[in-house]
Amino acid sequence: MIKLVASDIDGTLITEGTHEFPKELSEIIDRLKAHGIMFVAASGRQYKSMYRLFQEKSEDVIFVSGNGSYIRCRNYDINEHRMPKEILEKLVKEIREMGEQGYRFVAETKNAAYVETADQEFLDLLINGYHYEITPIKDVLKECDDILKISMYHKTKIQEAADKMIPEWGNCLQVLRSGTNWVDFMKEGVDKGSAIASIQQVMGISKEETMVFGDNSNDVGMFAQAKYSFAVENAADSVKEQAEYIADSPEKKGVLRLLEELLERLDSGMEN
């Protein structure tokens, strides 16, 4: 019997980089709760961006933000994982050197997101696309503490950076492709899968009682924590190969339809 449902947001539940809460999801979360099933929103996004998206249902959702670097539920901090300072300094300096090639980055703490750039197109994406709260500063290494995640962005060439930096930094940080245009860096061992595992442990929920949905390499860790793992059809083939099942794309409301089918079976008295 399913007791926990976890879903990625961008590219899985909603179209990448948008901020429209699916109208059906509010009722679905209520119905899941009525059957004793918890809903986990798991994303690379900043917590505040996730909270705004789910605000009307925030009391009924566990938030896994920053790819597992920060977990929060009902205004209670469950866990946070800060990046080691020495490694962080070297990483930020390298990304800065790539700025002339169009690479940008965001440094996230549990309460804020910081940028060093005045690139208006990038800022518009963060503020109007992802609904981030952004604080522009001159030097993230000097002006902000307790960084949980660095997100590196390029409009068209993020795969080139991923090919270079995943092997370079993967021995001391968790480095993952996240969404279409991002590479995320977190403390070693931190990802959505470890976050789901910690929730399962606290709540006494098994992998056999867990259903997850995702679309990118930063979701693969979740797949390993669930018997019922779904990659959406717009996911890369390498991601689909890691999932047990395939769901329709967010444009076709694949996750929502599958959850409605689950609830219909439960409402009729059938095992889920």
C-alpha positions as CSV (number, residue, x, y, z in Angstrom):
1,M,0.0,0.0,0.0
2,I,1.3,3.4,-1.0
3,K,2.1,5.7,2.0
4,L,4.3,8.3,0.4
5,V,4.2,10.1,-3.0
6,A,7.2,12.3,-4.0
7,S,7.3,14.4,-7.2
8,D,9.9,16.6,-8.8
9,I,8.4,19.9,-10.0
10,D,10.0,21.4,-13.1
11,G,9.7,19.2,-16.2
12,T,7.7,16.6,-14.2
13,L,4.7,18.2,-12.4
14,I,4.8,21.5,-14.3
15,T,6.5,22.8,-17.4
16,E,10.2,23.8,-16.8
17,G,10.7,27.3,-15.4
18,T,7.0,28.1,-14.9
19,H,5.1,28.9,-11.7
20,E,1.5,27.9,-12.2
21,F,0.1,25.6,-9.5
22,P,-1.9,22.8,-11.2
23,K,-5.5,23.4,-10.2
24,E,-6.1,19.6,-9.8
25,L,-3.3,19.2,-7.4
26,S,-4.9,20.8,-4.4
27,E,-7.7,18.3,-4.4
28,I,-5.3,15.4,-5.0
29,I,-3.2,16.3,-2.0
30,D,-6.4,16.5,0.2
31,R,-7.5,13.1,-1.1
32,L,-4.1,11.5,-0.6
33,K,-4.0,12.9,3.0
34,A,-7.5,11.4,3.6
35,H,-6.0,8.0,2.7
36,G,-3.0,8.4,4.9
37,I,-0.6,9.2,2.1
38,M,2.0,12.0,2.4
39,F,2.9,14.2,-0.5
40,V,6.5,15.3,-0.9
41,A,7.5,18.1,-3.3
42,A,11.1,17.4,-4.3
43,S,13.0,20.0,-6.3
44,G,16.2,21.7,-7.1
45,R,14.3,25.0,-6.5
46,Q,14.8,27.4,-3.6
47,Y,12.5,26.6,-0.6
48,K,10.7,29.9,-0.8
49,S,10.0,29.4,-4.5
50,M,8.5,26.0,-3.7
51,Y,6.5,27.4,-0.8
52,R,4.9,30.1,-2.9
53,L,3.9,27.5,-5.5
54,F,2.4,25.2,-2.9
55,Q,1.3,27.9,-0.5
56,E,-2.4,27.0,-0.3
57,K,-1.4,23.4,0.6
58,S,1.8,24.1,2.5
59,E,0.6,22.5,5.7
60,D,0.1,19.2,3.9
61,V,3.4,19.0,2.0
62,I,6.9,18.0,2.9
63,F,9.4,20.2,1.1
64,V,12.6,18.8,-0.2
65,S,14.4,21.8,-1.7
66,G,17.8,22.4,-3.2
67,N,18.0,18.8,-4.4
68,G,17.8,17.5,-0.8
69,S,20.0,20.0,0.8
70,Y,17.1,21.5,2.8
71,I,14.0,19.6,4.1
72,R,11.2,21.5,5.8
73,C,7.6,20.6,6.9
74,R,5.1,22.8,8.6
75,N,7.6,25.5,9.4
76,Y,9.9,23.0,11.0
77,D,13.5,22.4,9.7
78,I,13.9,18.6,9.3
79,N,17.4,18.7,7.9
80,E,20.0,21.0,6.1
81,H,23.4,20.2,4.6
82,R,25.9,23.0,4.2
83,M,28.7,23.0,1.7
84,P,32.3,22.8,3.0
85,K,33.8,26.3,2.8
86,E,37.2,25.4,1.3
87,I,35.6,23.5,-1.5
88,L,33.0,26.1,-2.0
89,E,35.6,28.9,-2.5
90,K,37.4,26.9,-5.2
91,L,34.1,26.1,-7.0
92,V,32.8,29.7,-7.0
93,K,36.1,31.1,-8.3
94,E,36.1,28.6,-11.2
95,I,32.5,29.5,-12.1
96,R,33.3,33.2,-12.0
97,E,36.1,32.6,-14.5
98,M,33.5,31.1,-16.9
99,G,31.3,34.2,-16.6
100,E,32.6,35.7,-19.9
101,Q,31.3,32.5,-21.7
102,G,27.8,33.3,-20.4
103,Y,27.7,31.0,-17.3
104,R,25.9,32.3,-14.2
105,F,25.3,31.0,-10.8
106,V,23.0,31.2,-7.7
107,A,24.2,30.6,-4.2
108,E,21.4,29.3,-1.9
109,T,21.0,29.3,1.8
110,K,17.8,28.0,3.5
111,N,16.5,31.6,3.7
112,A,17.9,33.4,0.6
113,A,19.3,33.1,-2.9
114,Y,22.3,35.3,-3.8
115,V,23.7,36.3,-7.2
116,E,26.7,38.3,-8.2
117,T,25.5,39.3,-11.7
118,A,23.5,42.1,-13.1
119,D,22.5,40.1,-16.2
120,Q,18.9,41.1,-16.6
121,E,17.8,38.1,-18.7
122,F,19.1,35.7,-16.0
123,L,17.5,37.7,-13.2
124,D,14.2,37.8,-15.1
125,L,14.3,34.0,-15.4
126,L,14.9,33.6,-11.7
127,I,12.4,36.2,-10.5
128,N,9.6,35.9,-13.1
129,G,10.1,32.3,-14.1
130,Y,11.0,30.4,-10.9
131,H,9.7,33.1,-8.6
132,Y,12.9,33.2,-6.6
133,E,13.6,35.8,-4.0
134,I,17.0,37.1,-5.1
135,T,19.6,39.2,-3.2
136,P,22.3,40.7,-5.4
137,I,25.7,41.0,-3.7
138,K,29.3,41.6,-4.7
139,D,30.9,38.5,-3.2
140,V,29.0,35.5,-2.0
141,L,32.1,34.1,-0.3
142,K,32.4,37.2,1.9
143,E,28.7,38.2,2.3
144,C,26.7,35.0,2.9
145,D,27.1,32.1,5.3
146,D,25.8,28.5,5.4
147,I,25.5,27.9,1.6
148,L,23.6,24.8,0.9
149,K,23.8,24.7,-2.9
150,I,25.4,26.3,-5.9
151,S,23.3,26.3,-9.1
152,M,25.2,27.0,-12.3
153,Y,23.3,28.1,-15.4
154,H,23.9,28.5,-19.1
155,K,21.2,29.3,-21.7
156,T,22.5,26.8,-24.3
157,K,25.8,25.2,-23.2
158,I,25.2,23.7,-19.8
159,Q,26.0,20.2,-21.1
160,E,29.5,21.3,-21.9
161,A,29.9,22.5,-18.3
162,A,28.4,19.2,-17.0
163,D,30.8,17.1,-19.0
164,K,33.7,19.0,-17.5
165,M,32.6,19.7,-14.0
166,I,30.9,16.5,-12.9
167,P,34.1,14.5,-13.2
168,E,36.2,17.4,-11.8
169,W,34.1,17.9,-8.7
170,G,32.3,14.6,-8.3
171,N,34.9,13.3,-5.9
172,C,34.2,15.9,-3.2
173,L,30.7,17.3,-4.0
174,Q,27.4,15.9,-5.2
175,V,27.1,17.3,-8.8
176,L,24.0,16.8,-10.9
177,R,22.2,18.0,-14.0
178,S,19.1,19.7,-12.9
179,G,16.5,20.9,-15.4
180,T,17.3,21.9,-18.9
181,N,19.9,24.6,-18.2
182,W,21.4,23.9,-14.8
183,V,24.1,22.0,-13.0
184,D,23.8,21.8,-9.2
185,F,26.5,21.4,-6.6
186,M,25.7,20.2,-3.1
187,K,27.5,18.6,-0.2
188,E,28.8,15.1,-1.0
189,G,26.2,12.5,-0.5
190,V,23.3,14.9,-0.6
191,D,20.5,14.4,-3.2
192,K,16.8,13.9,-3.4
193,G,17.2,10.2,-2.8
194,S,19.0,10.7,0.5
195,A,16.2,13.1,1.5
196,I,13.5,10.6,0.7
197,A,15.4,8.0,2.6
198,S,15.5,10.2,5.7
199,I,11.8,10.9,5.5
200,Q,11.1,7.2,5.1
201,Q,13.2,6.4,8.1
202,V,11.5,9.0,10.3
203,M,8.0,7.9,9.2
204,G,8.6,4.2,9.1
205,I,7.8,3.9,5.4
206,S,9.4,1.3,3.1
207,K,10.4,1.5,-0.5
208,E,7.5,-0.8,-1.3
209,E,5.2,1.9,0.1
210,T,6.7,4.7,-2.0
211,M,5.9,6.2,-5.4
212,V,8.1,8.8,-7.0
213,F,8.1,10.9,-10.2
214,G,11.0,12.7,-12.0
215,D,12.5,13.8,-15.3
216,N,16.2,14.5,-14.8
217,S,19.4,13.0,-13.4
218,N,18.8,14.7,-10.1
219,D,15.7,12.6,-9.7
220,V,17.5,9.2,-10.2
221,G,18.3,9.0,-6.5
222,M,14.6,9.0,-5.7
223,F,14.0,6.2,-8.1
224,A,16.3,4.0,-6.0
225,Q,14.1,4.7,-2.9
226,A,10.8,3.6,-4.4
227,K,9.3,0.4,-5.8
228,Y,7.0,2.6,-8.0
229,S,9.4,5.0,-9.8
230,F,8.1,6.9,-12.9
231,A,10.1,8.9,-15.4
232,V,8.0,11.3,-17.5
233,E,8.1,10.8,-21.3
234,N,10.1,14.0,-21.8
235,A,13.0,12.7,-19.7
236,A,16.3,11.7,-21.3
237,D,16.6,8.1,-22.2
238,S,19.4,7.6,-19.6
239,V,16.9,8.8,-16.9
240,K,14.0,6.6,-18.2
241,E,16.3,3.6,-18.0
242,Q,16.6,4.1,-14.2
243,A,12.8,4.2,-13.6
244,E,10.4,1.2,-13.5
245,Y,7.6,3.0,-15.4
246,I,7.0,5.9,-17.8
247,A,4.4,8.6,-17.2
248,D,3.1,11.2,-19.7
249,S,4.7,14.7,-19.8
250,P,3.6,17.6,-17.6
251,E,1.9,19.1,-20.6
252,K,-0.3,16.0,-20.7
253,K,-0.7,16.1,-16.9
254,G,0.9,12.6,-16.6
255,V,1.6,12.7,-12.9
256,L,-1.8,14.2,-12.0
257,R,-3.6,11.6,-14.1
258,L,-1.7,8.7,-12.4
259,L,-2.4,10.0,-9.0
260,E,-6.1,10.4,-9.8
261,E,-6.1,6.8,-11.0
262,L,-4.5,5.7,-7.7
263,L,-7.1,7.6,-5.7
264,E,-10.0,6.2,-7.8
265,R,-8.8,2.7,-6.8
266,L,-8.6,3.7,-3.2
267,D,-12.0,5.3,-3.2
268,S,-13.5,2.2,-4.6
269,G,-11.9,0.1,-1.9
270,M,-9.3,-1.5,-4.1
271,E,-5.6,-2.0,-2.9
272,N,-3.3,0.7,-4.2
